[in-house]
Amino acid sequence: MTVIEMVDNTQKAQQLVDLLADVWGGERSIQMDVIVAVVHSGGYASLATQESDGKTRVVGGSLAFIGQPEKKLHSHVTGVVKDSTNSGIGSALKQHQWNWAKENDFVSITWTFDPLVRRNAHFNLISLGAKVISYHLDFYGELDDKFNAGDKTDRLYVERQVAGHITPPSSTPCIATNDDVLIATPSDIVALRQSSNPDSRAEMLRLRQTQRENFQSALADSRFVRGFTSDGSFVLSRDSRNEN
């Protein structure tokens, strides 16, 4: 059974630091004092734990801070240990985060994700029902963690509504029309990044550049991301509000 609890002391804050360092590796580490400050100023931090053989193990966690101009909760990072990535812990953390935001009168929750990672796009846009607000080139600059090292950090900025909803929103796979533009995702970009094969790195960079050009072209043509298909493509529809 997974238990999710708020980070409310320095011991739990350090556990979250250790969890995030284990998930991402590299030097991408959030310091304990930052987590304590976020919580003290009204932000959100949580830990997911599981009991095994009489011992409690931290298997996931999340950190979010208050955004403006509306009262939005910006989810900066959510991570799950490698051997539990497909066990529903990520969904449970997002459910807990949404419930907390609802109880504390937040309008919505925002976050970013890499549009090349297919499973994240499916989770964020379909399972969580988030809506794409904007697309950003190299949003974080260069990162050295195990998921991003050697690649550009292009990101989609998304929003999940809280106000006006009794339960967390979700969505369904998007069905494209003839007028829509489809932007594909690779089956596993993370495996390409972690490969030591020079050809894999070249392919990774090619995929990033191709997707970047496709997004820039479609957005310049007054399109917006309407959803994500069941087979792994973003659907960009024409925004009639920008037409004369």
Order of alpha helices (4+ residues) and beta strands (2+ residues): beta-alpha-alpha-beta-beta-beta-alpha-beta-alpha-beta-beta-beta-alpha-alpha-beta-beta
